[in-house]
Amino acid sequence: METKNKIALVTGGSRGLGKDMALRIAEKGLDVIITYNSKAEDAEAVVGQIKQKGQKAAALQLNVGDTASFNSFIDNVRKLLSTAFGADKIDYLVNNAGVGAYVPFEQMTEDTFDDLLNIHFKGVYFLTQKLLPVFNNGGGIINISSGLTRVSMPGSSAYAAMKGSIEVFTRYLAKELGERGIKANVVAPGAIMTDFGGGRLRSDPERQKMISSVTALGRPGVAEDIGGVVAFLCTEDARWVNGQRIEASGGMMI
């Protein structure tokens, strides 16, 4: 009789942090569903890499800022679980998908604010709610936040406020879902050199020097610094970690 692997769903898993999370989770022996917004080819490349590691994998399109699409997305998840994974539920959810917006407070518009709200808070809130019926007891939810909820950098007020909301939301998830044995935790990356926000840090040597100067380990982060932390939270070794904010920033501004 075949033993079913546990299954993790990672939003925004086609590139950057989400890609590394998905790959590292697969290395822990889990099967993985990733979502992508528009880059189907990139997503399929990640699926291929996961399969090369010996795990099942698949990709689904999802715009996390469009809550009206969530019911059809859940239908697609159910079908995919049955046809590609031989399962009916997932075990872990990583709410990672997001966009960067560096806009000074005085210049922030309602449209940009609403976009950030829909993607980084409202979308996460209601996607998690919609997925509960296809969630196994005893699993876990990992919400990706940011070091910007602890330190303040001009231009990030709205983004950081949304991530702060996610951190409060996570504690409530841990409390309310505890009776199902579902854990909820936050992973808060520091400054990371990816294409997030248009590759703002990755393409700016002066900004990299500044980040290095205020980071105890003396450099900006890379995607590979984060995936393993998230993957750990998708294992039995993390069974007693619940309602926590885990910052992975190399000791930025401590």
C-alpha positions, 0 to 999 in steps of 0.5 A: 500500500502506497504511503501518501506524502504530506502536501504543502501549498505555496502561493507565489512559488514560481520565483524568488523566495516562494521558489526556494521555499517550495524546493526546500519543502520538497527536500523534506519529503513533502509533495508541493502545489505552487501558485503563480499569477502570470508566469506559467512557464516559470511555475512549470520549471519549478514543478519540474525541479521538485519532481526531480527531487522525487516528489509530486508537484503541480502548479495552479494560477491564482491572483491572491488579490482577487477574492472573487476567484477563490471559490473556483480556485478551491474547486481546482485544488480539489480536482488537482488533489484527487487527480495528481496527488491521490489525496483530498486535503493539504497539510501545510499552507505557505502564504507567500505571494506578494508585491513590493511598493515603495511609496512615501506616505505623502504620495500613497494613493488609495488605489495603490493602498487598496492593491496592497491591502487586497494582496497582502491582507484581505487575500491572505485572510480569505484564501486561508478561510476558503482552504480550511475545508481542504486542510488536514487536522494537525498541519500548519500555516506559515504566513510570510511577513517582513522585517519592516514590521520591526524596523522602519524604512521610508517608503514602506508604511503601507506594505509594513502595515499590511504585514503587521496585520498579518502578524496579528492575524497569525496569532489569532489563527493559532488560537482559533485553529488549535482545536484542530491541531493546526499551527500558525506561525510567521516567518519575517525575512529581512532585506533579501536580494531577489526580484521582489519590488523590481529587484530594488535591493539586488540592483543597487550596490549602495543599498546593499552596503547600507544593509550590510552595515546594519546587519550583524552577519554583514550582508543582505539576505538571499532567497536560500536563507529563507526557504529552509526556515519555512521548510522546517515549519512544515515538519514534525520537528516544529510540532510545538512551535505555534503563534510565533514570529520568526525573523530571518534577517541575519540580525538586521538592526539589532 
